[in-house]
Structure formats: structure tokens, C-alpha cells
């Protein structure tokens, strides 16, 4: 095959991001030359009309282009990054443990994504959050019970795909049992094969059985499966395990190849080439490297690897074929869809219903709720992982002030923490808001000091409720806009 045809195949397997709210010229040019997909991030999103226009422009260049997005509908949101998700995330749905509700929420999201022109969603997160100290998964997981995670993963896949959007279960073979964020370094999963079969792999088997169209690899070293190579680059994991043993026949998508877990060890282009050789079909890139030069560098490296015999041409052709098959599924799924209907300005009604059902109360609320006087809210802010956009708002102060006018809020970090966090709350109800309290010693110490001074304070956990403290504790199982609204309603007794 000549270099031009090889370049077309290489472009087919790339899923690059780009900067801007309209497609740049290079993306439009590449679509005409064979680019198989693009991925949207929060930087590409202003509002629904703009996103729909953007995807229509993409399809004017290539009607069957895959338009991907990383929309978990929880703390990790792109389409609602500017105001927070109006749907709860996985942990909240797992806390309710009603698979029908999970399917309804995912279908509701799928309808919205399909109306926007999105055809592939890098979700659901199928990780079992075995390690509560995990810095990158946490509330993105349905929970720590493999079978609960499995039934909700399957429900989420069914719901999303019933709306015509392909689901992508991640991060195979499971990112839940780690203290390391693969955006920064390579996590090592030390579990035995027996434990992997009993835990991490259970939700992925369920996703395959539910007909999931794509699976995303995790940049994870799992010695029980391959002692030498991370999953993204491992034939044993992508071929022997995922393809042969689990029977998955859809598209294998890499997690972003610029992530340091792999790029620092194998190089940016080296990771892409090795992933394709190992059995990946699509290369996700562009969260951080989102220009034409990065895409060209990968394309040319793939072509050079084929010419040098490092990547079999048949393997590249197979990967491109699978991407084409997913595009065909997507085109068929979009056919006959009704015209887009306007979405409620306040977001998803089913999402708010689900968020309300997910709130859990510990302690004695008698005589303490509802709050009737304007409260003072102290929000303790810890650094969050890169998967959660820095632009995505969170917190309880604003929704509580909407229902209880006069409520005030202060947000504190470890660097600006006063000796007495309760100082501004004299004579007023006090609400302490935390995220993953168990993971941050400075936050625990501050909350302990506050409770010693104000034992009547209400603690609201917007993260993983591993540590329940205080006489009255609310857990929302996520920091979404829907979760905060549900908590504010419970605190005030107002809807």
C-alpha cells in the first residue's frame, strides 16, 4: 500500500481534539482526507445551539464522522461544564441502586447528546472503586461492589445506546484499586488474577454482554495480566483477555496518549504505535495536545511504523475497519430519530429526581432541619483531578442561598485556612461542605475544630462518604449541580 493510502488509514484511527467553538480549518481539511473522528471537550462547548452547529459543520465535511465526548453526566461533565451537571454521577446512581433509574438517566443524556450531534460518549466509568483513597475515580464509579457496578454499567450502556449514542466502558481492565492518577504516573494494580476475575473484570463482562460499542483502555500496569506492559500497550490484555476471553468485538479506544503514565515512558507517538500494534483501534488525543502538529506527528509516526515493519499493515487496516463499523452503527442509530426537542432550561428533570433519591442522612435531624434562618456555609476546597474540569462549578452555597435568602458562603483551601473556620457564623446555622473528607488530613482537622466549636453544624459531603462525622451528616454522592440542589432542598424543606 502506498504512503497516501496508509496516511488515510492512520487518520481514520485518530480521535483528536481541537481548540475553538467552531471546527478549525485543519480539522475540516483532515475530515475530507479521511479523519475518522474528533473528540469534544469543555473548551468546545458554549451552549446547545453552538454545539449542534459545530457538529453539523463537521458532518458537512464527512457525514459519517464519529463525534466523541467525555460526558459522564456527573462531576465529569463537558456539555454542562459551565454550570455543573443537571444529572447525578455514577456513585449517586449506585447509592440509589435502581438499574431502571440508571437506564433512564443514561437514556435522557443520550437523547441530549444525539440532538447535539454527538455519536460516541467516553462513558460509563466501569471501574470498581475498591480503594477509597483513589485520587482519580471516586464518585465516578458506581461503587465498591463489583456486582452493583456491573448491573449499573449494563443499565447505563443500554440507556445511552437506546438513544443512538455509542457507549464506551472505561478504564479497562479497571482503575479502581490505585492511589495513583494515570494522568501523572503509571498506576500498578497488584491484584491476583482471581481477584481481577471476581472484581475489576465483572463490570466489563457485563458491559460486553449489554452490547457496548466501545471500550477504553486504562494506562495501568497489571502484573497478573502482563508484568511488562501497561494495558493500553499489551496484546495479552487487549487481545487475549478483552477480545478472546471476554468476546468483545467493538472498538478499543485508548485513553489519551499524551497522559504521562505512558507518554513519559514510551513517547507520545510511540504510545500510539504500540497501542495499535497491541490491538487498539482508535487513538484518543487532544486533551492537552490539540493542534494539527500533534495530529500530523501521530499520523506520520503510524505510517512510518508500518513502512518499518513495526506495525503490521493488516493490523492498521483492521483497526480502521472497526472504526468504520462503529460509524456505520452510528449512522444507522441516527436514522429515523425524531427532530430534536427543546431541553428544559434548568436541565434534566429525571436527573434531579435521581439526585434527590441519592441523598443520605446520618444522625438526628429532629429539631435541626429544616433550616429556617439564613445560614453560613463553609466550603472546604481540595485540589481535584484533571478529569474534572477546573471551570466546572461546585458547592452548596449558591443553591442554598436560592432557597434561603441571606445565606452567605466562604470557600477555604489548605493555604488560606483560618484558625477558626466558624468565625463568621456566630448566631446563625452553620453548614460545613467537604469533598472526600477522608483523603485530606488538613480538611479533617479543620472540620474537627469547627465541630468542637459548633457541634450543631451540619456536615455535607459532596464526594465519597467514607468518613461520616458530626451530629448531622448529609451525603450527596457527588458534587453536581443536581446533587447540590437536592441537598439544599433537604436542608430547607423547600422545593
N, C-alpha and C positions, 0 to 999 in steps of 0.2 A: 504494500500500500504506500502511496506517495505521501510526502510530508503534509500536503494540504489536506488530504483526507484524514490523516492522523490528527492534525490540528482540529478538525471538525469533531472527531470523536472525543478528543481531550476537552474541548469546550462543552460538549454535551454533558460530561460528568461533573462539571464545576457548578457550584451554587454560591456565587459571590454576592456580597453586599455592596452597597454604594452609598454615597453621601448625597443628600438632597431630597426634596419632596416631589421632584419630577425626575424621570429617568435621564441620566446624563447621556451625552452623545455616544460615549464609548459603549454603554450598555445597549443602546439601540442598534449600533453597528454590529456588536457581537451577536445579538439575537438573530440578525439577518445572516450571520455567518455560522450559526449552529449552537450558540449558547443554550443549554438546556433548562436553566433555572436561574432565578435570583432569590435572595432572601432579604426580607424587610426587617428593619429594626425600628426602635422608637424614633430615631432621628429622621426616619422617612414618613412619619405619621403626624398629621395635623388634625384632621377630622375625617369622618366617613366619606364625604363627597370628594375630598382630595385624594384619599387612598383609592377610591373607585376609579377616579380619573387616571391615577398613576398606573393601576393595573390594566386599564383599557388601553393606555398608550403602549404598554409592554406587549399586549396581545395584538395590537395593530402591526407590530413588527414580527411577531411569531405567535400564532393563535394557540399553539399547544404548549407554550412556555409554562413551566411549573413556577408558581409564585409561593415561596415558603415564608413562614414567620415563626417566631419563637413566642407563642402566646399560650401560657399555661393557665390563664384566667385566674390567677391568684396573685401572690406577691410579685411573680414574674409576669409582667404584662407589657405588651407593646401597643396594642390598639387603644388602651386607656392609660398609657404611661403618664399623661399629663394630669390626671386626676385620681388615679387609683382604680383598681378593677371593681366593677359592679357585681362581680361573681366571686364566690369564695374559692380558695385554692384547695389542693388535694387533701391537706390534713383536716380541714374543716369537713369536707365530704366524708372522709374516713371516720371522723368522730361521730357523724350522724349515722353512718353505716346503713344507708338505704341505697342500694345499687340503682333502683329506679330513679331516685333523685339525681344521682351522679350522671346517669344517662341523659336525663332531662337537661341538666346544666350544660353538659357537653354538646348536646344537640342544639341548644339555644346559642351557644358560642359558634358552633359550626354554621348555623344559618347566617349569623352576622358576618363571619369570615367569608362565606361563599358570596354573600351580597357585595362584599368589598372586592371580590375577585381573587381572594387567596385560595390556593388549592392544596397546599401541604402545610401542616402545622407540626412543629417540632414538640409534640406533646402526645400523650401524657408522660409525666415522670413516673416510671415504674419501679423506682428504687425502693427497697425496704430500708427504712431509716433505723437500722439496728443500733447504731452508735449515736446516742443523743448529743454527743459533743461534735457531731458532724458540722463543719462550718459552711457547707455549700448546699446541702439538701434540706434537712429540717422540715419546715412546713410545706416544702414542695412535694413531699412524699405523702401517700395516703396513710402511712403509719408504720409501726414496727412489727406488725403481724403479717407474715408472708401471704397468708390466705385472704386476709382482709384486703391487702394491697392488690392481690390477684383479681378478686372479684370486682374491685372498683376500677382497676386498669382495663379489664374487659368491658365494663359498662361504659367507661369514658370513650374507648375506641369505638364501640357500637354507636354511641350517641353522636360523636363527631362525624363519623363516616356516613351515618344515615342522612346527614345534611349535605353530603357531596364533597367533603374536605378530607383528604388523606391524613390519617393519624401516624405518628412516629414515636414508638415507645423508646424511652431512654432511661439510663445510660448503660447499655449492655456491656458486661454481664451483671452490673449492679454497683452503684456508687454509694450505697447506704452505710457501709461499715468502714468509715475512714475519718481521720482527723485532718486530712489534707485536702485543700481545694485544688483541683486539677487545672484551674486557670493559672496557678502559680508554680506547682510542682507535681511530681508523679506520685499519686497515691498507691499504696501497696495494700491489697486485700489478702490477709493471711489465712483466710478460712480454708478448711479442708474441702475436698470435692463433695463429700457427703453433706457438709453444711451448706455449700452452694446449692446443691440439689434441693435441700429442704427449705431454703430461704431465698437467696438472691434470684435464683432462676425461676422460681414459681410464678411470679407475675409475668415474666417474659413468655413462658409457656402459655399462660392464659391469653396474652395479647396475640400470639400467633394463632391460637385456637379461635379467637374472635375475629380473625381476618385482617389484622393490622397490615397496612400497606407499606410501612417503612419501620426500620429500627435504627436508632442512633447508637454508635459505639461510644464507650467511655474510654478516656485516656487513663487506663488503670492497669497496674501490674498485678496479675492474679496468678501466683506461682503454682497453685494447684491445677491450673489450666494450661499455663505456659510460663515457665520460670524465667524466660529470657526477654520476651517482647510484650509491650502493653497491648491491650485488647484490640485497639484500632489497627495495629500492625501485625496481628497474629493470625496466621492461617488456621492454627488449631482452634482458636476461639471463633473466628468469623466463618470458617469453612466447616471444620469437623463438628463444632458444637452448634452454632446457630443454624447453619444450612442443613447439615446431615442429621444431627440428633434432634434438634427442635423442629426441623422441617420447614423453616422459613424460606419463602421463595420470592419475597418482595425486594425492595430497595434497601440496601445497607448504606446509611449516611454517616459520615464521620462527624464527631463533634468538631468544633472549629480547629483547623490545623495550625493556626497561629498560637494556640494555647501553649504555655511554657512547659507543661508536662511532657509534651512531645517535641515541640519546636526547639527547645533548648538542647535536646539530645540527638535528634535526627535531622534537624533543619526544617525550615518552612516547606520547601519543595520536596525534600527527602521524605518528610512525613506523608505528603500526598501520594508520592510514587509508591512508597512502601505499603500504604493503606490499600491502594488499588490492587497491588500485587497480592495482598493478603486476602482480598475478597470484598473490599468495599466497592460500592457502585457510584457514590456521589461524594464530592468533597465540599464540605461547608467551610466557607472562609468569608471574612469581611466584617466581623465584629470590630476588629481593630485595624486590619489592613483592608481598606475598602476602595482602592483605586485601580485603574486599568493596569498600572505597572505590576501590581501584585497578581492580578488575574493572568496577565501575559506571562509572568515569571512561572506560574504554576503550569499553564498550558504548554509552554515551551519545554519545561522540565519533563513533563509527561511524554511529549513527543520524543525528546532525546533519550528517555529511558527505554522506549520501545525500540528505537533505532539501535541502541547499545545492547539490546537483549536483556535488560534488567527487568522489563515489564513485558510479558508476552502480549503480542498484538491481540490474540484471541481473548485474553482477559479484559483488555480495554474495550474491545467490541462487545463483550458480554455485559460489561457494566453499562455501556451506552444503551444497549438493548433494553436493559431493565429500567433505565430512566425513561426510555421511550414508552415502555409498557405502562409505567406509572402515569405518564402524560396521557396515554390513551384511556386509562381508568378515569382520570380526572375529567377529561373531555366528555366521556360518557356520563359521568356523575353529574356534570353541569347541565347536560342536555335535558330540556324539559322542565328545568326549575322555574318556578313562578317568578314574576318580576319582583325585584327587591321591595320589601315593605319598610316603611319608616320605623326606626328603632326608638323606643322611649328615650326622651332626653336625659332622664335620670339613670339610664342603664337598664340592667336586666331584672325584671320582676322575679323570675324564678331564682335568680342569684341572691336577691335579698331574702327571699323565703328560706333558701338553703342556709344562708349566713345566720339567720335568726335561730334556726334549729341547731346550729353548731355551738352556740354559746353554752358554756358550762359554769355553774355557780358552786363554789365551795365555801362553807362557813354559814353563819347565821345572818340572813338578810332582814329578819324581823326587826322593825323599828329603824332600820338603816336605809332601806330602799322603799319607795323611790326617793331620790334626792329632790328636795323642794326649794332649796336656796342655791343661788349661783355658786358654783364650785371653783376650786383652784386645781388645775391639772398640771402635774409634773411628769413630763415625758423624758425618759432616760434613753439617750440615743447612742447605740454602739455602732461601730463600722459594720457595714453589711457587704455581702459578697457581690462580685461583679455581675452575677446573673441578674440581680435585682437592680434595675436602673436607678442611678442616683437622682434622676429627675422625678421619680415616682413618689408622690406624697404619701405620708402615713401619719397616724396619730389619732388621738381621741378628742383633743381639744376643740377642733373646729366642729365636728358633728354634735358634740355635747353642747357647745355654745348655741348651735342652731335650735336645740330643744330646750335649753336652759339659759336664756339670755343673761349676760353679765358674767358668764363663766370666763375665767382667764387661764392662760396656758404659758408655761415656760418649758423650754427644751434644753436639757443639760447633757453634755458629753463628759467623758472622764477628765478632759483637760480643763473644763470650766465648772467643775462640781463644787458648790459651796459647802461649808461645814454643816450647815443646817438646810437641807433641801426643802423644808416645810415653811421657811420663814415668811413667805407671802400669803400663807393660808390661814392666818390667825382668825378664828371665829367663823370659818367657812368650811364646808365639806371639802375633803382632800381626796384626790384620785391620783394614784401612782401608776404610770403606764410604762411597761417594760416589754422588751423583745428578747426572748431566750435568756431569761434571768439566770438560769443555771450555768451559762457559759461565760459569764462576765463577773469576776470577783469584785471589781470596783462597784458594779451596779448592785450586787447583793449587799455589800457593806453600806451603800447609800440608802437602800430600801430598809435595811435593818435599823439604821439610825432614824430614818423617818418614822418607822412604825414604833420605835421606842418613845418618840415624842408624841406621835399621833396614832395610837392603836386603833382609832376609829377609821383610819384611812382605808379606802377601797383600793386593792391592787388589781390592775387589769393587765393580763398577759396577752400580747398580740403575736407571740411566737410560739415555740414549743413549750407546753406547760409541764415541763419536767420538774420544776420546783414550785410548789404551791405554798404561799406564805401569807400571813396576815389573817385577821379575823373574818374578812370577806374578800373573796378572790373570784374574779371572772376570767375565763379563758375563751378567747375567740377562735384560736387555732389558725391565726393568720392576721396580717396587717392590711388587708384590702379595705377599700372604701366601704364595701358592703359589710365587712366584719365590724368596722368601727361604728357604722350606723346601727347595727344590731346591738352592739354593746351600749351605745348611748341610749337607745330605746329602753333597754332593760334597766339602766341606771335611773332613768327619769320616769318610766312608766308611760311614756308618750310615744305614739307612732304618727 
